[in-house]
Amino acid sequence: MSENWKSKKFYNTLLITGIILCFVITCVVPQRNSNPSNLQNYEKQALDRIITNNTQYDVAVRPAVKNASEPLEISVHISVQSLEFLDPLKNEYKVQMVIHQEWEDSRLAYSQLNPPKRLRYLTVLETGKIWRPDLYFFNEKSTATSYGQQDRSFGRVSPTGKVSFVSRVSATLSCPVNIRLFPFDSQKCPFKMASEAFSREDVILKWKNQANPIEVNPEFALMPGLSYHSVTHDVTDIQTETGTYSCLSGGFVFNRLKGYYWKQLYIPCTCLVVLGWLSFLLDATGVPGVVRAILVSGTWSVAYLKISEFHHVMPKVAYSTAFDIWTGMCLAFIFVSVIVMILATYMANHGHTKSIPPERIQALESRKRAGDLSAQYALHQKSNCLSASFVVDRILVFFYPILFAAFAVGYFTVYLKIARIGFEELKD
């Protein structure tokens, strides 16, 4: 009995001891490791050991790779915060973006220091102490990066030495604007990034996520008169006098908002041309002649001022645009109404008439009773003659709208087709 009792007591003691040890391992140890102050102390000590007090770490030397003859790969991902402004006069646009870069730097590995399991990375705020590829925009006009006094960049180092570097950039980049098809045009604003100091033999840039390496929030892609459509991306090389550099390129594609120009340009110009056409229905003499002169001169003035207002805000280019073709033809049609008004008034007041045959008098009387204004006008002449100005007006009343309609149909057919083809090319 005593031996069984001792054996049972031994096993109970062993069981209680195991339970206590499990409690200590599962509760006390994790709490000690997860203590924020302990994590912060470890992080500070680790940073001092691998960066600050590491005499073998040279920030000017790029990280080594397994094969010394191969370049270091830099993975890049871009998150566009805003596309603010496209200035067609200066051929530039402004963009704010966050650039994520990743590379391997075995010199910063700290897995040998036994980091706590909950510590996934070390955060480096003094980014000047670690090596960076120093990317820049090849087509930049001015750039305010976070490398200056207002430092908003930071780095994260994993235990294996993988570095994730994040920087916020506000840049003004060149954008060659082609407005030959304005306002049916689409614009593509490009960008090119390359390392400033390291050639392709040292550093190769690649997109981190080939499917979606550039993220753009359409709600913040605000361009006056343009709507954001898509973004393209590619990997190329740049050849300079100092060597060949790996380059990441892309472009933001925008569509022109045509609704504004329909309301402010095409419909008003068409209405003004119609007013010029209606002037042909008015007599060139008397009170109708005065009304006709006021109508034609007012139409010309409004059209000229409206078109000049648009030209004032457009960039001065050496080529003709779709806008120039439309406004020029509209002014030409209205100018025809001005010339015809002057000639009609002159011919009516100087008696350039053509005798009316007697047999047509009765026909004109019948048409007058039926409400034909042309017959009433002809019989109104004191000398029973048909005015030459009246003949010109009747001809233009018929051909004027036909010619303008033919021009409008051809204009929109050609330019919409060309614009669609050009847009497809920009998306590629």
C-alpha positions as CSV (number, residue, x, y, z in Angstrom):
1,M,0.0,0.0,0.0
2,S,2.8,2.5,0.9
3,E,4.6,1.9,-2.4
4,N,1.4,2.5,-4.4
5,W,0.6,5.5,-2.4
6,K,4.2,6.9,-3.0
7,S,3.9,6.1,-6.7
8,K,0.6,7.9,-6.9
9,K,1.9,10.9,-5.0
10,F,4.9,11.1,-7.3
11,Y,2.7,11.1,-10.4
12,N,0.4,13.8,-8.9
13,T,3.4,15.9,-8.1
14,L,4.8,15.5,-11.6
15,L,1.4,16.4,-13.1
16,I,1.1,19.6,-11.0
17,T,4.6,20.6,-11.9
18,G,3.9,20.2,-15.6
19,I,0.7,22.3,-15.3
20,I,2.7,25.0,-13.6
21,L,5.4,24.9,-16.2
22,C,2.8,25.1,-19.0
23,F,1.2,28.1,-17.4
24,V,4.5,29.9,-17.1
25,I,5.5,29.1,-20.7
26,T,2.1,30.1,-22.2
27,C,1.3,33.2,-20.0
28,V,4.4,34.7,-18.4
29,V,6.9,34.4,-21.2
30,P,4.6,35.9,-24.0
31,Q,3.6,38.7,-21.7
32,R,7.3,39.5,-21.1
33,N,8.1,39.4,-24.9
34,S,5.0,41.4,-25.9
35,N,5.6,44.1,-23.4
36,P,5.8,47.4,-25.4
37,S,8.7,48.6,-23.4
38,N,10.7,45.4,-24.0
39,L,9.9,45.5,-27.7
40,Q,11.0,49.1,-28.0
41,N,14.2,48.4,-26.1
42,Y,15.0,45.4,-28.3
43,E,14.2,47.5,-31.5
44,K,16.5,50.3,-30.3
45,Q,19.3,47.9,-29.5
46,A,18.9,46.0,-32.8
47,L,19.0,49.2,-34.8
48,D,22.1,50.4,-33.0
49,R,23.8,47.1,-33.6
50,I,23.1,46.7,-37.3
51,I,23.2,50.3,-38.4
52,T,24.5,52.9,-35.9
53,N,27.4,50.9,-34.3
54,N,28.0,48.7,-37.3
55,T,31.4,49.9,-38.6
56,Q,31.3,47.5,-41.5
57,Y,28.0,49.0,-42.9
58,D,28.7,51.7,-45.6
59,V,25.7,53.6,-46.7
60,A,27.4,54.5,-50.0
61,V,27.9,50.9,-51.0
62,R,25.0,49.0,-52.6
63,P,24.0,45.7,-51.0
64,A,25.7,42.6,-52.2
65,V,23.9,39.8,-54.0
66,K,24.7,36.1,-54.1
67,N,26.2,36.4,-57.5
68,A,28.5,39.4,-57.4
69,S,28.3,39.9,-61.2
70,E,24.5,40.3,-61.1
71,P,22.8,43.7,-60.3
72,L,20.6,44.3,-57.3
73,E,16.8,44.0,-58.0
74,I,14.6,46.8,-56.7
75,S,10.8,46.1,-56.7
76,V,8.7,49.2,-57.0
77,H,5.0,49.9,-56.3
78,I,3.3,53.3,-56.7
79,S,0.2,54.6,-55.0
80,V,-1.0,57.8,-56.6
81,Q,-2.6,60.1,-54.1
82,S,-3.7,62.9,-56.5
83,L,-3.3,64.1,-60.0
84,E,-3.8,67.8,-59.5
85,F,-3.4,69.9,-62.5
86,L,-2.5,69.7,-66.2
87,D,-1.2,72.9,-67.7
88,P,-1.4,72.8,-71.5
89,L,0.3,76.1,-71.7
90,K,3.4,74.9,-69.9
91,N,3.1,71.2,-70.9
92,E,3.3,70.0,-67.4
93,Y,1.2,68.3,-64.7
94,K,1.4,67.8,-60.9
95,V,1.2,64.5,-59.1
96,Q,1.5,63.3,-55.5
97,M,2.4,59.7,-55.0
98,V,3.7,57.2,-52.4
99,I,6.6,55.1,-53.8
100,H,7.2,51.7,-52.2
101,Q,10.6,50.1,-52.9
102,E,11.9,46.7,-51.7
103,W,15.3,45.1,-51.9
104,E,17.5,42.7,-50.0
105,D,20.3,43.9,-47.9
106,S,22.0,41.1,-46.0
107,R,24.0,43.5,-44.0
108,L,20.9,44.6,-42.1
109,A,19.7,41.0,-41.2
110,Y,19.2,40.5,-37.5
111,S,17.7,37.1,-37.3
112,Q,20.8,36.0,-35.4
113,L,19.8,38.4,-32.5
114,N,16.8,36.2,-31.7
115,P,14.0,38.8,-32.3
116,P,10.7,38.4,-30.5
117,K,8.1,36.5,-32.6
118,R,5.8,39.5,-32.6
119,L,8.4,41.8,-34.0
120,R,8.0,41.4,-37.7
121,Y,10.3,44.3,-38.7
122,L,12.4,47.2,-37.5
123,T,11.2,50.7,-38.4
124,V,14.0,53.1,-39.6
125,L,13.0,56.7,-39.4
126,E,16.5,58.1,-40.0
127,T,16.5,56.9,-43.6
128,G,19.8,58.6,-44.4
129,K,21.6,55.9,-42.4
130,I,20.6,53.1,-44.8
131,W,21.5,52.6,-48.5
132,R,18.8,53.7,-51.0
133,P,18.6,53.5,-54.8
134,D,17.7,57.2,-54.9
135,L,15.1,57.1,-57.6
136,Y,14.3,60.2,-59.6
137,F,11.9,61.2,-62.4
138,F,13.6,61.5,-65.7
139,N,11.0,63.9,-67.0
140,E,10.7,66.0,-63.9
141,K,10.5,69.8,-63.9
142,S,10.5,70.2,-60.1
143,T,10.2,67.6,-57.3
144,A,9.6,68.0,-53.6
145,T,10.5,64.7,-52.1
146,S,10.5,63.7,-48.5
147,Y,14.3,63.6,-48.3
148,G,14.5,67.2,-47.2
149,Q,13.9,68.8,-43.8
150,Q,10.2,67.7,-43.7
151,D,11.1,64.0,-43.7
152,R,8.1,61.8,-44.2
153,S,9.9,58.7,-45.5
154,F,10.7,55.6,-43.5
155,G,12.1,52.2,-43.9
156,R,11.2,48.8,-42.6
157,V,13.8,46.0,-42.2
158,S,12.8,42.3,-41.7
159,P,14.9,39.8,-39.8
160,T,16.2,38.4,-43.0
161,G,17.4,41.8,-44.3
162,K,14.6,42.6,-46.6
163,V,14.2,46.4,-46.8
164,S,10.9,48.2,-47.6
165,F,11.4,51.9,-48.2
166,V,8.4,54.2,-48.4
167,S,8.6,57.8,-49.5
168,R,6.0,60.5,-50.4
169,V,6.7,62.6,-53.5
170,S,5.1,65.7,-54.9
171,A,6.4,66.3,-58.5
172,T,5.8,68.5,-61.4
173,L,6.4,66.5,-64.5
174,S,6.5,67.4,-68.2
175,C,3.5,66.3,-70.3
176,P,3.7,67.0,-74.1
177,V,0.1,68.0,-74.8
178,N,-1.1,67.4,-78.4
179,I,-4.4,69.3,-79.0
180,R,-4.8,68.7,-82.8
181,L,-8.1,66.9,-82.0
182,F,-9.3,69.3,-79.3
183,P,-12.0,69.0,-77.9
184,F,-12.1,65.3,-79.1
185,D,-8.6,64.6,-77.8
186,S,-7.3,62.3,-75.2
187,Q,-4.1,63.0,-73.3
188,K,-1.4,60.7,-71.9
189,C,0.9,62.2,-69.3
190,P,4.0,60.0,-68.9
191,F,6.6,59.5,-66.2
192,K,9.9,57.8,-66.1
193,M,11.8,56.7,-63.0
194,A,15.5,55.7,-62.8
195,S,18.2,55.4,-60.3
196,E,20.3,58.6,-60.2
197,A,23.6,57.1,-59.3
198,F,23.5,53.4,-60.1
199,S,23.5,52.1,-63.7
200,R,21.9,49.0,-65.0
201,E,25.0,47.0,-64.1
202,D,24.4,47.8,-60.4
203,V,20.6,48.1,-60.1
204,I,17.6,46.8,-62.0
205,L,14.2,48.2,-61.4
206,K,11.1,46.1,-61.8
207,W,7.4,46.4,-60.9
208,K,6.4,44.6,-57.7
209,N,3.0,43.6,-59.0
210,Q,2.8,43.2,-62.7
211,A,-1.0,43.0,-62.7
212,N,-1.5,46.3,-60.8
213,P,1.9,48.0,-60.0
214,I,0.3,51.5,-60.0
215,E,-2.7,52.3,-57.9
216,V,-4.7,55.4,-58.7
217,N,-7.8,56.7,-56.9
218,P,-10.0,58.1,-59.7
219,E,-11.8,60.4,-57.1
220,F,-8.5,62.3,-56.7
221,A,-7.5,62.4,-60.3
222,L,-8.9,65.8,-60.9
223,M,-7.8,67.5,-64.1
224,P,-9.7,70.5,-65.5
225,G,-11.8,69.4,-68.4
226,L,-10.4,65.9,-68.4
227,S,-11.5,62.6,-66.8
228,Y,-9.1,59.9,-65.7
229,H,-9.4,56.7,-67.7
230,S,-6.4,54.4,-67.0
231,V,-2.7,54.1,-66.3
232,T,-0.1,52.2,-68.3
233,H,3.2,50.8,-67.1
234,D,6.4,49.4,-68.7
235,V,10.1,48.6,-68.1
236,T,12.6,50.2,-70.3
237,D,16.2,51.4,-70.4
238,I,17.6,55.0,-70.6
239,Q,20.8,55.6,-72.4
240,T,22.8,58.7,-71.2
241,E,26.4,59.8,-71.5
242,T,27.2,58.1,-68.2
243,G,25.8,54.8,-69.1
244,T,22.6,52.7,-69.4
245,Y,20.1,53.0,-66.6
246,S,17.1,50.7,-65.8
247,C,13.9,52.7,-66.0
248,L,10.3,52.2,-65.0
249,S,7.9,54.1,-67.2
250,G,4.2,54.7,-67.3
251,G,1.5,57.1,-68.3
252,F,-1.8,58.5,-67.0
253,V,-4.5,58.4,-69.8
254,F,-7.2,61.1,-69.7
255,N,-10.4,61.6,-71.8
256,R,-11.6,65.1,-72.7
257,L,-15.0,66.0,-71.1
258,K,-17.0,66.8,-74.2
259,G,-20.2,67.8,-72.5
260,Y,-18.9,71.2,-71.6
261,Y,-17.9,72.0,-75.1
262,W,-21.2,70.9,-76.5
263,K,-23.0,73.3,-74.2
264,Q,-20.5,76.2,-74.6
265,L,-19.2,75.8,-78.2
266,Y,-21.0,73.6,-80.6
267,I,-24.6,74.3,-79.8
268,P,-24.2,78.1,-79.5
269,C,-22.2,78.3,-82.7
270,T,-24.8,76.3,-84.5
271,C,-27.6,78.6,-83.2
272,L,-25.6,81.6,-84.4
273,V,-25.3,80.1,-87.9
274,V,-29.1,79.5,-87.9
275,L,-29.6,83.1,-87.1
276,G,-27.5,84.1,-90.0
277,W,-29.6,81.8,-92.2
278,L,-32.9,83.3,-90.9
279,S,-31.6,86.8,-92.0
280,F,-32.1,85.7,-95.6
281,L,-35.9,85.6,-95.0
282,L,-36.0,89.3,-94.2
283,D,-36.4,92.1,-96.8
284,A,-33.3,94.2,-97.5
285,T,-35.3,97.5,-97.6
286,G,-37.4,99.4,-95.1
287,V,-37.9,98.3,-91.5
288,P,-37.2,94.6,-92.3
289,G,-33.9,95.7,-93.8
290,V,-33.0,97.5,-90.5
291,V,-33.9,94.4,-88.5
292,R,-31.9,92.3,-90.8
293,A,-28.8,94.5,-90.4
294,I,-29.1,94.4,-86.6
295,L,-29.6,90.6,-86.6
296,V,-26.6,89.9,-88.8
297,S,-24.2,92.4,-87.1
298,G,-25.3,91.1,-83.7
299,T,-24.8,87.5,-84.7
300,W,-21.3,88.2,-86.0
301,S,-20.3,90.1,-82.9
302,V,-21.5,87.5,-80.5
303,A,-19.9,84.7,-82.5
304,Y,-16.6,86.5,-82.7
305,L,-16.5,87.3,-78.9
306,K,-17.5,83.8,-78.0
307,I,-14.8,82.2,-80.1
308,S,-12.2,84.7,-78.9
309,E,-13.0,83.8,-75.3
310,F,-12.1,80.2,-76.0
311,H,-9.0,81.1,-77.9
312,H,-7.8,83.2,-75.0
313,V,-7.4,80.2,-72.7
314,M,-6.1,77.8,-75.2
315,P,-2.3,77.2,-75.7
316,K,-0.8,79.0,-78.7
317,V,0.2,76.3,-81.2
318,A,1.4,76.4,-84.8
319,Y,-1.0,73.8,-86.1
320,S,-4.8,73.9,-86.6
321,T,-7.0,72.0,-84.2
322,A,-10.5,70.6,-84.6
323,F,-11.7,73.6,-82.5
324,D,-10.1,76.0,-85.1
325,I,-11.8,74.1,-88.0
326,W,-15.3,74.3,-86.4
327,T,-15.1,77.9,-85.3
328,G,-13.5,79.0,-88.5
329,M,-16.2,77.5,-90.6
330,C,-19.0,78.9,-88.4
331,L,-17.5,82.4,-88.7
332,A,-17.3,81.8,-92.5
333,F,-21.0,81.0,-92.7
334,I,-21.9,83.9,-90.6
335,F,-19.6,86.2,-92.7
336,V,-21.5,85.1,-95.8
337,S,-24.7,86.3,-94.3
338,V,-23.0,89.7,-93.6
339,I,-21.8,90.0,-97.2
340,V,-25.1,89.0,-98.6
341,M,-26.9,91.5,-96.4
342,I,-24.7,94.3,-97.7
343,L,-25.0,93.2,-101.3
344,A,-28.8,92.8,-101.0
345,T,-29.2,96.2,-99.5
346,Y,-27.1,97.7,-102.3
347,M,-29.0,96.0,-105.1
348,A,-32.4,96.8,-103.7
349,N,-31.6,100.5,-103.3
350,H,-30.0,100.9,-106.8
351,G,-32.7,99.2,-108.8
352,H,-30.8,96.1,-110.1
353,T,-34.0,94.3,-111.1
354,K,-35.2,91.9,-113.6
355,S,-38.6,92.5,-115.4
356,I,-41.4,90.2,-114.6
357,P,-43.2,88.7,-117.6
358,P,-46.9,89.7,-117.7
359,E,-48.0,86.1,-117.7
360,R,-46.4,85.6,-114.3
361,I,-48.3,88.5,-112.7
362,Q,-51.5,86.4,-112.4
363,A,-49.5,83.4,-111.0
364,L,-48.0,85.7,-108.4
365,E,-51.4,87.0,-107.4
366,S,-52.7,83.5,-106.9
367,R,-49.7,82.6,-104.8
368,K,-50.1,85.8,-102.8
369,R,-53.6,84.9,-101.9
370,A,-52.4,81.5,-100.8
371,G,-50.0,83.2,-98.4
372,D,-46.7,82.9,-100.4
373,L,-44.4,85.6,-99.0
374,S,-42.2,85.5,-102.1
375,A,-45.1,86.4,-104.3
376,Q,-46.1,89.1,-102.0
377,Y,-42.6,90.5,-102.0
378,A,-42.4,90.5,-105.8
379,L,-45.8,92.3,-106.2
380,H,-44.7,94.8,-103.7
381,Q,-42.1,96.2,-106.1
382,K,-43.2,99.5,-107.6
383,S,-42.0,98.6,-111.1
384,N,-43.4,95.1,-111.1
385,C,-39.9,93.6,-111.2
386,L,-38.2,90.8,-109.3
387,S,-35.3,92.1,-107.3
388,A,-31.9,90.4,-107.9
389,S,-31.3,90.5,-104.1
390,F,-34.5,88.5,-103.6
391,V,-33.2,85.9,-106.0
392,V,-29.9,85.6,-104.1
393,D,-31.7,85.3,-100.8
394,R,-34.0,82.5,-102.1
395,I,-31.0,80.6,-103.4
396,L,-29.1,80.9,-100.1
397,V,-32.2,80.0,-98.0
398,F,-32.1,76.7,-99.8
399,F,-28.4,75.9,-100.1
400,Y,-27.1,77.6,-96.9
401,P,-28.5,75.0,-94.4
402,I,-27.6,72.1,-96.7
403,L,-24.0,73.1,-97.0
404,F,-23.7,73.7,-93.2
405,A,-25.3,70.3,-92.4
406,A,-23.0,68.6,-94.8
407,F,-20.0,70.2,-93.2
408,A,-21.2,69.3,-89.7
409,V,-21.8,65.7,-90.6
410,G,-18.4,65.3,-92.2
411,Y,-16.7,67.2,-89.4
412,F,-18.0,65.0,-86.6
413,T,-17.7,61.8,-88.6
414,V,-14.0,62.3,-89.3
415,Y,-12.8,63.7,-86.0
416,L,-14.7,61.2,-83.8
417,K,-13.2,58.4,-85.8
418,I,-9.7,59.8,-85.6
419,A,-10.2,60.5,-81.8
420,R,-11.3,56.9,-81.2
421,I,-8.2,55.5,-83.0
422,G,-5.9,57.8,-81.2
423,F,-7.4,56.9,-77.8
424,E,-6.8,53.2,-78.5
425,E,-3.2,53.9,-79.2
426,L,-2.7,55.8,-76.0
427,K,-4.1,52.9,-73.9
428,D,-1.4,50.5,-75.3
